[in-house]
């Protein structure tokens, strides 16, 4: 049996074994997928021990996404640009690092929710690791414009400068958003984890067709509530992104793309 696992700290609440277990059953792949609580001091030792025991791949979650990238012998472009990896593949002495968070999010918005990013005006809130990972896959879909808003404006300015070669992206302070209109608003801040609201003006949602919260399992977060009250017709949280990034990793490891629909449906908590 080929072995895979997710590594993080803490790891107790991870849904990855459930998701990959469903994929394995549905595709008839004989794999074992576990969960490892990585050591904060000796993350590299944990990874190498897993490899020595025959492990073929790891999903990587907080707080190890940067360390895991540093450990890799080969980094795919998405991981390099994200500055983080969420999936490792072991092939002999090679450690390959990719990052499927952004493609997972993009697939969820386009394939599952049915909103095309091509030509769309997009607003993305936040400029941390989650947003960094999403920018290349977003820009690859050729939006009309992608505006990055962040509390600490210089972080958004830096990100926009770094990604400008990949498409039309610019930074903006929250206060300056009031007169602007967007088709899709994505909350990539960690505010919802603290039940906080990023200071986005309500008018910003006026034309929006979709409000997407990257966090999942938090129900109607302050961001989604604001969007709903502003009349946004479609609200989504990050459960689809979670399942889609898992499917991308599964495909990378096993060469088979699992169907995601049933797993997403099973894991979805209604946004009320
Ligand atoms: P992650 O890896 O989850 O993206 P991170 O790198 O710590 O986490 O980034 C968190 C992001 O959420 C940042 O963009 C942060 O804004 P600052 O750069 O100004 O700190 C944003 N954030 C967190 N709490 C917020 C809040 N209450 N309102 C607005 N933005 C918030």
Boltz pocket constraint, residues with backbone or C-beta under 6 A from the ligand:
constraints:
  - pocket:
      binder: B
      contacts: [[A, 125], [A, 126], [A, 127], [A, 128], [A, 129], [A, 130], [A, 131], [A, 150], [A, 151], [A, 152], [A, 153], [A, 155], [A, 188], [A, 189], [A, 190], [A, 191], [A, 196], [A, 197], [A, 198], [A, 199]]
      max_distance: 6.0
